[in-house]
């Protein structure tokens, strides 16, 4: 039973890593292709929050719950601002699907962390590829 929980935790962590990396790559690509600094900054924001959430640095461990919620809020804000400012691009809809999946995994991860006795999983995250 514990093994299935551990493997589910790893799968969720890898999913968060890949989805955040994917949406960051899309934003960086668009920003650099069209010279739009807001896209570049958005992509860098994703990378920074992902690093705070998943890098195996002991000093960051106490900030992981905050980083998780910040990444979820940042992602939700990105979705809302897309529909206010730029609806219609096909790559944008693909990115929004990635972001919705990212929010779902972040919520699942928050629920899992809350269910853990200590509130967070001890030790470094094992989601880096």
HUKA-V482835 format. One record per residue. N is the residue number from 0. RES is the residue in three letters. OMEGA is omega in radians with two decimals (999 if undefined). NEAR is the number of other C-alpha atoms within 12 Angstrom. Layout:
BEGIN
n: <N,N>
res: <RES,RES>
omega: <OMEGA,OMEGA>
near: <NEAR,NEAR>
END
This chain:
BEGIN
n: <0,1,2,3,4,5,6,7,8,9,10,11,12,13,14,15,16,17,18,19,20,21,22,23,24,25,26,27,28,29,30,31,32,33,34,35,36,37,38,39,40,41,42,43,44,45,46,47,48,49,50,51,52,53,54,55,56,57,58,59,60,61,62,63,64,65,66,67,68,69,70,71,72,73,74,75,76,77,78,79,80,81,82,83,84,85,86,87,88,89,90,91,92,93,94,95,96,97,98,99,100,101,102,103,104,105,106,107,108,109,110,111,112,113,114,115,116,117,118,119,120,121,122,123,124,125,126,127,128>
res: <UNK,UNK,UNK,UNK,UNK,UNK,UNK,UNK,UNK,UNK,UNK,UNK,UNK,UNK,UNK,UNK,UNK,UNK,UNK,UNK,UNK,UNK,UNK,UNK,UNK,UNK,UNK,UNK,UNK,UNK,UNK,UNK,UNK,UNK,UNK,UNK,UNK,UNK,UNK,UNK,UNK,UNK,UNK,UNK,UNK,UNK,UNK,UNK,UNK,UNK,UNK,UNK,UNK,UNK,UNK,UNK,UNK,UNK,UNK,UNK,UNK,UNK,UNK,UNK,UNK,UNK,UNK,UNK,UNK,UNK,UNK,UNK,UNK,UNK,UNK,UNK,UNK,UNK,UNK,UNK,UNK,UNK,UNK,UNK,UNK,UNK,UNK,UNK,UNK,UNK,UNK,UNK,UNK,UNK,UNK,UNK,UNK,UNK,UNK,UNK,UNK,UNK,UNK,UNK,UNK,UNK,UNK,UNK,UNK,UNK,UNK,UNK,UNK,UNK,UNK,UNK,UNK,UNK,UNK,UNK,UNK,UNK,UNK,UNK,UNK,UNK,UNK,UNK,UNK>
omega: <3.13,3.13,3.13,3.08,3.14,-3.14,3.07,3.12,3.13,3.14,3.11,3.13,3.10,3.10,3.10,-3.14,-3.08,-3.13,3.12,3.10,3.12,-3.13,3.06,-3.14,3.11,-3.13,3.11,3.12,-3.13,-3.13,-3.14,3.14,-3.05,3.13,-3.12,-3.08,3.12,3.08,3.12,3.13,3.10,3.10,3.10,3.08,3.07,-3.11,3.13,3.12,3.08,3.11,3.12,-3.12,-2.92,3.12,-3.11,3.11,-3.06,-3.13,3.13,-3.02,-3.10,-3.14,-3.08,3.09,3.11,3.13,3.13,-3.12,3.08,3.12,3.10,3.12,3.11,3.14,3.12,3.11,3.11,3.11,-3.12,-3.11,3.08,-3.09,3.05,-2.96,-2.94,-3.11,3.01,3.14,-3.13,3.13,3.09,3.12,3.07,3.13,3.13,3.07,3.08,-3.09,3.08,3.09,3.11,3.11,3.13,3.13,3.09,3.09,3.09,3.12,3.11,3.11,3.12,-3.13,3.13,-3.13,3.10,-3.13,-3.12,-3.11,3.10,3.10,3.14,3.07,-3.11,3.08,-3.10,-3.06,3.13,-3.13,999>
near: <7,9,9,10,17,20,15,20,29,25,23,31,36,26,30,44,39,26,32,42,32,27,41,36,27,31,36,26,24,24,20,19,14,13,14,16,17,20,28,24,23,33,32,26,29,40,32,23,32,42,27,29,40,41,26,22,18,16,14,23,24,22,23,34,27,21,29,39,27,25,42,33,24,32,40,25,21,33,29,18,18,25,16,11,13,17,17,14,14,12,20,25,19,21,30,33,22,31,38,28,27,38,33,26,32,40,25,24,37,30,20,24,24,16,15,17,10,12,18,25,28,19,17,22,30,25,24,20,15>
END
